[in-house]
Amino acid sequence: MNDVRPQAPATMRDIFDAQRAAFLRAGAPSLQERRADLTMLANAISRNVGHLAEAISADFGNRSRHETELGEIVPVQSTIRHTLRHLAGWMQPKRVSVGLELLPATARILYQPVGVVGIISPWNYPFNLAIVPLVAALAAGNRAMLKPSEITPRTSDLLSELLADLFPPDKVATIVGGPEIGQAFARLPFDHLLYTGSTAIGRLVMQAAAENLTPVTLELGGKSPCILGQAAALPSAVESIVYGKLLNAGQTCIAPDYVLVPERSLDDFVKLTVDTTERFYPALAGNPDYTSIVNDRHYRRVAQYVAEAKASGARVIEINPRQETLLPKARKLPPTLVIEPGENLAVMREEIFGPVLPIKTYRGLDQAIDYVNSHPRPLALYYFGADAGSRDEVLRKTVSGGASVNATLFHFVAENLPFGGIGPSGIGAYHGEFGFQTFSHRKGVFLQSRVNGTRFLYPPFGRITDLMLKFLRRG
C-alpha cells in the first residue's frame, strides 16, 4: 500500500480550488459520464472486497468479515445498482403546472450539480458511510472531497488509494489526517457538506460551515428506542433486537439503544434475549463473528457505563456463554443487559455505541410513547407488535429520523426511503433519489409563451388592468 500522508490545510485548499475550477470549466457531466464513473467504482469495489474486509478488521482489532460484507460492501453495491438503474429518470427535467393565471406558459425544474461536495465520514462503518454519499454526489454530477475518520487509518488509507486509482484529484480526492485536518476541512467553502458522526461534533461542523453559508446534511445519532408491543411475537422480536444491537458490537448509529418492554413480559424477554445471544455467539474471545470495540478509549467508555450501572445497584446480566476471560487488549466486551437502570446513569443519558442494552418496563402504551417523547428526537425508532392500531399510534405520536416495524436496521438499506435524522439526530437526508436531490440544485425555470396576457398588467394601468386584477383576486 502506498504511504498516504496527512494533508496540510494549504494542500486541501489547493485541491478544493482545482475541483472548483474543473467544475466551472467542464460543467455538468453527461448521463454517460456519470454512469461510467459509477460502474468503474462498482468494479473496483468488487475487486477489493477482501482487502477492504482485512483493513477494516485490522482497524477494529477484529471485525467479522460477514458483518463487513453485510454492513459495508453489499449496501454500497446495492446503492450503485439502484442509482445506475434510475439515474436517467432522476436527471430528466420535471414539468410542473404554472396555474391558470399564467397559461399558456410552461415551467420545469432542472436538476443541476451544486459543484464541489465535502463528505466527512465516521469510523463505525468507514467504507459504507464514505462511499454511499460519494455515489450520490457523483450521480448528481458533482466533484467531491472525502475526509474519512482517523480512528480507522488503514481503511482511510485504502480508500485514498482506491479512489486515487479511479479518479483524478480534481474530480474525487481523499483527505486523511486527524481532528485538526477535519476542522480545516469543514471550513472549506464547499457547495454542500455532509457530515456523519456525533451530535457534539455535528454542532462544530455546522458552525464551521456557517462561515461560508455552506448547506449541510448532518447524519448524527442519539438514543434510538425500541418499543415491544403487548401483541409482539416475542421470539422473532428478540432475534431482530439482538441482531440489530450486536451487529458491529453495537457500534451502529441506528442500533436499538434501549428497549421498552411491557411489565408482564420482562422476565420472558430477558430469558429469550440471553438464550438468543448465546445461540448467535456461543463463544466470544476467539469468535471471528463477534466484533471488537474500535479502540481503547471507546472500550473504556462503554466498560465504565457498565461499571456505573453495577455500582448503582441496577440488575446487570453479562452474557458470556463459556465464561471466558476477555482480555482488555482484545477489546471484546460481553453482550450486557441492564435491567431498569436509573435515569441518572450514563447508559441512559449517552448514546451507548457498544453491546450494552438497557431494558425498561412500561404499563400502558401511552407511558412508553411519553417516555420516548420526553427525550431528544432519535435517529431511528423500532416497534414490534401485531396490532396495527398500536403500531400506527406509535408512528403518529413519536418523531424520529426513520423507523422500522417488526425489524431493526433495515430501513437504512431500503433505497427508496430517505435516511436522515431530525433535530439533534440530524438535518437533511440522503439515499436513492433523495441523495441525488440533496446534492443537486433544483432550478425553477419559467418559459413564457409568445402569446400571453401579461402585457395587460403593464402600465399605464386602466380598465383592462382592473378586470385582470378582479380575475386574479377571485375567491
C-alpha positions in Angstrom: 0.0 0.0 0.0 1.2 3.5 -0.8 2.3 5.8 2.0 -0.7 8.1 2.4 0.3 11.1 4.5 -2.0 13.7 6.2 -2.6 16.7 4.0 -1.9 20.2 5.3 -4.7 22.8 5.1 -3.0 24.7 2.3 -2.9 21.5 0.2 -6.6 20.9 0.9 -7.4 24.4 -0.3 -5.3 23.7 -3.5 -7.3 20.6 -4.1 -10.6 22.4 -3.5 -9.6 25.2 -5.9 -8.7 22.7 -8.5 -12.0 20.9 -8.2 -14.0 24.2 -8.3 -12.0 25.3 -11.5 -12.6 21.9 -13.1 -16.3 22.0 -12.4 -16.6 25.5 -13.8 -14.6 24.6 -16.9 -16.3 21.3 -17.7 -19.8 21.9 -16.5 -22.3 19.2 -15.6 -21.2 15.8 -16.8 -23.5 13.8 -19.1 -25.5 10.8 -18.1 -23.0 8.6 -19.8 -20.1 10.1 -17.9 -21.8 9.6 -14.6 -22.7 6.0 -15.3 -19.2 5.3 -16.4 -17.8 6.7 -13.1 -20.2 4.7 -11.0 -19.6 1.5 -13.0 -15.9 1.9 -12.6 -16.3 2.4 -8.8 -18.5 -0.7 -8.6 -16.0 -2.8 -10.4 -13.2 -1.6 -8.2 -15.2 -2.4 -5.1 -15.8 -6.0 -6.3 -12.1 -6.4 -6.9 -11.2 -5.2 -3.4 -13.7 -6.9 -1.1 -11.0 -9.0 0.6 -8.7 -6.0 1.0 -11.5 -3.9 2.5 -12.5 -6.6 4.9 -8.9 -7.0 6.1 -8.3 -3.3 6.5 -11.5 -2.8 8.5 -10.8 -5.8 10.7 -7.3 -4.6 11.4 -8.6 -1.2 12.4 -11.2 -2.7 14.8 -8.9 -5.4 16.2 -11.4 -7.9 14.9 -14.4 -7.1 12.7 -16.5 -10.0 11.4 -15.9 -10.5 7.7 -19.6 -11.3 7.2 -20.6 -8.2 9.1 -18.3 -6.1 6.9 -19.9 -7.6 3.7 -23.4 -7.2 5.1 -23.0 -3.8 6.6 -20.5 -2.2 4.2 -20.0 -3.9 0.8 -23.5 -5.2 0.0 -25.3 -1.9 0.8 -22.8 0.1 -1.3 -23.1 -2.3 -4.3 -26.9 -2.1 -3.9 -26.8 1.7 -3.9 -24.7 1.8 -7.1 -27.0 -0.7 -8.9 -30.1 1.3 -7.8 -28.5 4.5 -8.9 -27.5 3.2 -12.3 -31.0 1.9 -12.9 -32.8 5.1 -12.1 -30.3 7.9 -12.8 -31.6 8.8 -16.3 -35.1 9.3 -14.8 -33.8 11.4 -11.9 -31.9 13.7 -14.3 -34.9 14.4 -16.5 -36.3 17.9 -16.2 -39.6 17.7 -14.3 -42.5 19.6 -15.9 -44.8 21.4 -13.4 -48.0 23.3 -13.7 -47.9 27.2 -13.8 -51.5 27.6 -12.8 -54.4 29.0 -14.8 -53.3 32.6 -14.5 -50.0 32.1 -16.4 -51.2 29.8 -19.2 -50.2 29.2 -21.9 -46.7 29.5 -20.3 -44.9 26.3 -19.1 -42.5 25.6 -16.3 -39.9 22.9 -15.4 -37.4 22.0 -12.7 -33.9 21.4 -13.8 -31.5 19.3 -11.6 -28.0 20.8 -11.7 -24.9 19.7 -9.7 -24.1 22.1 -7.0 -20.3 22.0 -7.6 -17.8 20.7 -5.0 -19.2 18.5 -2.2 -17.4 17.7 1.1 -18.0 14.4 2.9 -16.9 13.8 6.4 -17.4 10.1 7.3 -17.1 8.2 10.6 -15.2 5.2 11.9 -18.0 2.8 12.7 -18.8 1.9 9.1 -15.8 3.5 7.5 -16.5 2.3 3.9 -20.3 2.4 3.7 -20.7 5.9 5.2 -18.0 7.3 2.9 -18.9 5.7 -0.4 -22.7 5.9 -0.3 -22.7 9.7 0.0 -20.0 9.8 -2.7 -22.2 7.7 -5.0 -25.0 10.3 -4.6 -22.6 13.2 -5.1 -21.2 11.7 -8.4 -24.7 10.7 -9.6 -25.7 14.4 -9.2 -22.7 15.4 -11.3 -20.5 16.9 -8.6 -16.8 16.8 -7.7 -16.1 15.5 -4.2 -13.6 15.6 -1.4 -13.7 13.0 1.4 -12.4 13.2 4.9 -12.6 9.7 6.5 -12.0 9.1 10.2 -8.5 9.0 11.6 -9.8 6.3 14.1 -9.7 3.7 11.2 -6.5 4.7 9.5 -5.9 1.5 7.5 -9.4 1.8 5.9 -8.8 5.5 5.3 -5.5 4.8 3.5 -7.1 2.1 1.4 -10.0 4.4 0.5 -7.5 7.1 -0.5 -5.5 4.6 -2.7 -8.5 3.0 -4.3 -10.2 6.3 -5.2 -6.9 7.9 -6.4 -6.5 4.9 -8.8 -10.0 5.6 -10.3 -10.4 9.4 -10.4 -8.2 12.4 -10.9 -7.9 14.6 -7.8 -9.9 17.4 -9.5 -12.9 15.0 -9.5 -12.5 12.9 -6.3 -9.9 13.5 -3.6 -9.4 11.9 -0.2 -8.0 13.9 2.7 -6.5 11.9 5.6 -5.5 13.2 8.9 -6.5 14.0 12.5 -9.0 16.3 14.1 -7.1 19.5 13.1 -7.3 18.4 9.4 -11.0 17.7 9.9 -11.6 21.2 11.3 -9.8 22.8 8.4 -11.8 20.6 6.0 -15.1 21.7 7.4 -14.1 25.4 6.9 -13.6 25.0 3.2 -16.3 26.8 1.1 -18.0 23.7 -0.2 -21.2 23.9 -2.2 -22.6 21.2 0.1 -21.1 19.5 3.2 -22.3 16.1 4.5 -21.1 15.0 8.0 -21.9 11.7 9.7 -20.9 11.4 13.4 -21.7 12.5 16.9 -24.2 15.3 17.7 -21.4 17.2 19.6 -19.1 17.3 16.6 -22.0 18.0 14.3 -22.6 21.3 16.0 -19.0 22.3 15.4 -19.2 21.2 11.8 -22.4 23.3 11.3 -20.7 26.3 12.9 -17.7 26.0 10.6 -19.9 25.6 7.5 -21.9 28.6 8.5 -18.9 30.8 8.0 -19.3 30.2 4.2 -23.1 29.7 4.2 -22.4 26.1 3.1 -25.6 24.0 3.2 -25.1 20.9 5.4 -26.6 17.5 5.7 -25.9 16.1 9.2 -26.3 12.5 10.0 -26.0 12.3 13.8 -27.0 9.8 16.4 -28.9 9.7 19.7 -30.6 7.0 21.7 -32.8 5.0 19.3 -35.7 3.4 21.2 -37.2 0.0 20.7 -40.8 -0.5 21.9 -42.0 -4.0 22.4 -45.8 -4.0 21.9 -48.2 -6.0 24.0 -49.0 -8.2 21.0 -45.4 -8.7 19.8 -44.3 -12.1 18.7 -41.6 -12.4 21.3 -39.1 -14.9 19.8 -38.8 -13.2 16.4 -38.8 -9.8 18.0 -35.9 -10.7 20.3 -34.0 -12.2 17.4 -34.3 -8.9 15.5 -33.4 -6.8 18.5 -30.3 -8.9 19.4 -29.2 -8.8 15.8 -29.6 -5.1 15.5 -27.9 -4.4 18.8 -24.9 -6.7 18.4 -24.1 -6.1 14.8 -20.7 -4.5 14.8 -20.7 -4.9 18.6 -23.4 -2.2 18.9 -21.2 0.4 17.1 -24.1 1.4 14.8 -25.7 4.8 14.8 -29.2 3.2 14.4 -28.7 0.3 16.8 -31.5 -0.1 19.3 -30.2 1.9 22.2 -32.7 0.8 24.8 -35.9 -1.4 24.9 -39.2 -0.6 26.5 -40.9 -3.8 27.5 -44.4 -4.4 28.9 -44.1 -5.2 32.7 -45.6 -8.6 32.3 -43.2 -9.6 29.5 -39.9 -8.6 31.2 -38.8 -12.0 32.5 -39.7 -13.7 29.3 -37.9 -11.0 27.3 -34.7 -11.2 29.4 -34.6 -15.0 29.2 -35.1 -15.1 25.4 -32.6 -12.4 24.9 -29.9 -14.3 26.9 -30.8 -17.6 25.0 -30.8 -15.9 21.6 -27.5 -14.1 22.3 -25.8 -17.4 23.3 -27.2 -19.0 20.2 -25.8 -16.2 18.0 -22.5 -16.1 19.7 -21.7 -19.4 21.5 -18.2 -18.1 22.2 -16.7 -14.6 22.4 -13.0 -14.5 22.8 -11.9 -16.4 19.7 -15.1 -16.0 17.8 -14.4 -14.1 14.5 -18.1 -13.3 14.2 -18.0 -11.2 17.4 -16.6 -7.7 16.7 -14.2 -5.8 18.9 -14.7 -2.3 20.2 -12.7 0.0 17.8 -10.1 1.4 20.3 -9.1 1.6 23.9 -10.9 4.9 24.6 -14.2 3.6 23.4 -13.7 0.3 25.2 -13.0 2.1 28.5 -16.0 4.4 27.9 -18.5 1.5 27.4 -17.0 -0.6 30.2 -17.4 2.4 32.5 -21.1 2.6 31.7 -21.5 -1.0 32.8 -19.4 -0.4 36.0 -21.5 2.6 36.9 -24.7 0.6 36.4 -23.4 -2.2 38.7 -22.4 0.3 41.3 -25.9 1.9 41.3 -27.5 -1.4 42.2 -29.1 -2.0 38.8 -29.5 -5.6 37.7 -26.8 -6.3 35.2 -26.5 -9.5 33.2 -23.3 -10.1 31.2 -23.8 -12.8 28.6 -20.6 -14.9 28.3 -21.7 -18.4 27.3 -18.3 -20.1 28.0 -17.4 -17.8 30.9 -14.2 -16.8 29.0 -11.7 -14.3 30.2 -11.9 -11.4 27.9 -8.7 -9.6 27.9 -8.9 -5.8 27.6 -6.3 -5.7 24.9 -8.7 -7.7 22.6 -11.4 -5.0 23.3 -14.2 -7.5 23.3 -17.0 -6.6 25.7 -19.6 -9.3 26.5 -23.2 -8.5 25.5 -24.7 -6.9 28.6 -28.3 -6.3 29.7 -29.0 -3.5 32.2 -32.4 -4.0 33.8 -34.4 -0.9 34.9 -31.4 1.5 35.0 -31.8 4.8 36.7 -32.2 7.8 34.5 -29.1 9.5 36.0 -26.8 6.7 34.7 -24.6 7.4 31.7 -26.1 4.3 30.0 -29.4 6.2 29.9 -28.0 9.6 29.1 -25.4 8.9 26.4 -25.5 7.1 23.1 -24.0 3.7 24.0 -22.3 2.6 20.8 -21.5 -0.7 22.3 -23.0 -4.2 23.1 -25.0 -2.9 26.2 -28.8 -3.0 26.1 -30.8 -1.1 28.8 -34.3 -2.6 29.4 -37.1 -0.6 31.0 -40.7 -1.6 31.6 -43.9 0.2 30.9 -47.6 -0.4 31.8 -49.5 1.2 29.0 -48.5 2.2 25.5 -49.1 5.9 26.3 -46.4 5.6 29.0 -43.9 4.2 26.5 -44.7 7.0 24.0 -44.4 9.7 26.7 -41.0 8.3 27.7 -39.7 8.4 24.1 -41.1 12.0 23.6 -39.5 13.2 26.8 -36.1 12.6 25.3 -34.3 14.2 22.2 -35.7 13.0 18.9 -33.8 9.9 17.8 -32.3 8.9 14.5 -34.3 5.6 14.5 -37.3 4.1 16.3 -38.3 0.4 16.3 -41.7 -1.0 17.1 -42.6 -4.7 17.5 -46.2 -5.8 17.5 -49.1 -7.4 15.5 -51.7 -4.7 16.4 -51.9 -2.2 13.6 -53.7 0.4 15.8 -50.9 0.4 18.3 -48.3 0.5 15.6 -49.9 3.5 13.9 -50.3 5.2 17.3 -46.6 4.9 18.0 -45.6 6.1 14.5 -48.1 9.0 14.6 -47.2 10.3 18.1 -43.4 9.9 18.0 -40.9 11.8 15.9 -37.8 10.1 14.7 -35.5 10.2 11.7 -36.7 6.9 10.4 -38.4 3.8 11.7 -38.7 0.0 11.2 -41.7 -2.1 12.3 -41.0 -5.7 13.4 -37.4 -5.3 12.3 -34.3 -3.3 13.2 -31.9 -1.5 10.9 -33.4 -2.4 7.6 -35.0 0.9 6.8 -31.4 2.0 6.2 -30.9 -0.2 3.2 -34.3 0.5 1.6 -33.1 2.6 -1.3 -36.5 4.3 -1.9 -36.6 5.6 1.7 -34.9 8.8 2.8 -32.3 8.3 5.5 -31.7 11.1 7.9 -32.3 12.5 11.3 -34.4 15.3 12.9 -33.4 17.9 15.4 -30.4 16.6 17.5 -30.2 13.4 15.4 -29.6 15.2 12.1 -30.5 17.6 9.4 -31.5 16.5 5.9 -31.5 13.1 4.3 -29.9 11.1 1.5 -30.1 7.6 -0.1 -31.5 6.8 -3.5 -33.2 9.7 -5.3 -33.1 11.7 -2.0 -29.3 11.6 -2.2 -29.4 12.8 -5.8 -31.6 15.7 -4.8 -29.6 16.5 -1.7 -26.5 17.2 -3.9 -28.5 18.8 -6.8 -29.7 22.4 -7.2 -33.3 22.4 -8.2 -33.5 25.3 -10.6 -37.0 26.5 -11.4 -37.4 27.7 -15.0 -40.4 29.6 -16.3 -40.9 29.6 -20.1 -43.2 32.3 -21.4 -45.3 31.7 -24.4 -45.1 34.0 -27.4 -48.9 34.7 -27.0 -49.7 35.7 -23.4 -51.7 38.2 -21.4 -49.0 39.7 -19.2 -48.9 42.9 -21.3 -52.3 43.8 -19.8 -50.6 44.1 -16.4 -48.0 46.6 -17.6 -48.5 50.4 -17.0 -50.2 52.6 -17.8 -52.9 50.9 -15.8 -56.6 51.1 -16.8 -59.9 49.4 -17.1 -58.4 46.2 -18.6 -55.9 46.0 -15.7 -58.8 46.3 -13.2 -60.6 43.4 -14.9 -57.4 41.3 -14.8 -56.9 42.0 -11.1 -60.5 41.1 -10.4 -60.0 37.8 -12.2 -56.7 37.2 -10.3 -58.4 38.0 -6.9 -61.2 35.6 -7.4 -62.1 33.5 -4.4 
